[in-house]
Amino acid sequence: MDLSNENSIIPEPGLPFGQAAALEKQLRSQLCACFPCTAVHPKSCVILSGIIKPSSLSVYMRLTYRAIIFVIIVLCVAGCASTQSKAPVQPHKRDLTKGSYYVVKKGDTLYAIGFRSGHGYKRLAAWNKIRPPYKVYQGQKLKLFRGTKPRKTQKKKKSNKKRSSISINNKKVLRLYWQWPVRGKLLRSFYQTGNKGIDISGRVGRKVRAAATGIVVYSGSGLVGYGKLLIIKHNYLYLSAYAHNRRLLVKEGQKVKKGQVVAEVGIGVNAKPALHFEIRKNGKSVNPINYLPK
């Protein structure tokens, strides 16, 4: 059978079964190569693939096959389109909840910005005076808050407060800014007193001042070897002691400020006018020279 001849038909009567089967297989493979989404009748495949010219058919057969071809093409396109998977829609994240302003970028919508900020598009439209259909433009600056000024966070308000000298921060007491309780020469060092404070020379009656702010926890002469003694608690960690005073000027439970006069210098252990001064940390005596200004 000559397939290049326009007068050829499908397949000629009396064609051997083996050749007819081979021809049908060839027609199916050619059509499926062009339209892999569906399977069609081999005669339609012949016309679609150009092996048999439509002009060789009768008028009735041409109309019939044209209708069949049209239906086949529609089914192929629809079948292929239905097999394509749609790209998943990525939801917006709420990533604008902390800022006060937002500059519109290309592709942004008021609906998306409202979702990302957590305020919704209606609130943003009211705050920024945007009317329906709520269009926004690239480079437009939007307020993400109500009113004219953004609200200050609670953390900033707390950070503006002054810290007390006895505040606790990460289990560490803020450093106390000590001062000398009395001006004078060092008569006995920390090591000379057996690691129990220092002796500072002074004139009898000279004013003794609190080395740091605190509360008087002891005022009396009940401890042997200290004379008239005054103890001030500065925080849960530090105490200061003032011994061998001539006179005590504050009472137990009284709050005192740094530099406040609390006593008067008396006679020390060597029968000389002196103030015995100690700083205790967690109840243990430490060298005051390491804490007092130089």
Secondary structure as UniProt FT lines:
FT   TURN            3..4
FT   TURN            6..7
FT   TURN            13..14
FT   HELIX           17..34
FT   TURN            36..37
FT   HELIX           42..48
FT   TURN            49..50
FT   HELIX           54..56
FT   HELIX           59..83
FT   STRAND          101..103
FT   TURN            106..107
FT   HELIX           110..117
FT   HELIX           121..127
FT   TURN            128..129
FT   TURN            132..134
FT   TURN            138..139
FT   STRAND          141..143
FT   HELIX           154..159
FT   TURN            165..166
FT   STRAND          168..169
FT   TURN            170..171
FT   STRAND          172..173
FT   STRAND          186..188
FT   TURN            190..194
FT   STRAND          198..201
FT   TURN            204..205
FT   STRAND          207..209
FT   STRAND          214..220
FT   TURN            224..225
FT   STRAND          228..233
FT   STRAND          238..248
FT   TURN            252..253
FT   STRAND          255..256
FT   TURN            258..259
FT   STRAND          261..267
FT   TURN            269..270
FT   STRAND          273..281
FT   TURN            282..283
FT   STRAND          284..286
FT   HELIX           288..290
//
